[in-house]
Amino acid sequence: MRYQTKYSVLAVALLCMSTTFVNAQDELPVTADEFVYCETCHGVQLMGNPVLKAPRLSGMDAWYIEQQMQSFKNGWRGTHEGDLIGMEMQPMAAALSDEQISESAEYVSMTRSELPLITVSGDAAKGRAIYRNCGACHGRSADGVEALGGPELTASNDWYLVTQLEKFKAGSLGNLPGDTYGMQMRTAAQVLTGDDAIMDVVSYISTLREE
């Protein structure tokens, strides 16, 4: 009951979204009341919060955020018992209209914060060889390919990338027919033969950062 109440409060707050954004490219959006609950978990300017396992979202492409919010809304993400963190996000996205999802995605794309600390230690040389399979969808420099639904990876928390790859391998992500991109990712993740391979490829992705 306590969690249901929490979700209800967050959902109602997010339903109050407006269309006011900062237009100047060199300015950061001032967090309005309608977005404050995003920062409750994801941090100021959506810099991420490892304690809550909420990843950094700062500056992510609006098209990808909108795509993922729709996945949550449609129940393709956040409904599997193996994705507990996703289950916290799913009811909040489900409460939003398509217009509100677009507005929140636009807000996310305008936020900025420092790149997160590198916390994963693996063999980047081995990871480079593994990443050749990933580059088709995520780009050679891991800067994303919108046409293929592959997001930028270099600005994400490395621990979050590890967690997501583990979920794809285990089938708690990308396990529903409507989730086309998730299903593609689940298939791709099967080439990662163990925990070491996951750590290696994530370590290599960290080397592609532009500071």
Summary of the structure (lengths in Angstrom):
residues: 211
radius of gyration: 16.8
end to end distance: 44.1
largest distance: 48.3
contacts: 643
relative contact order: 0.14
helix: 54%
strand: 2%
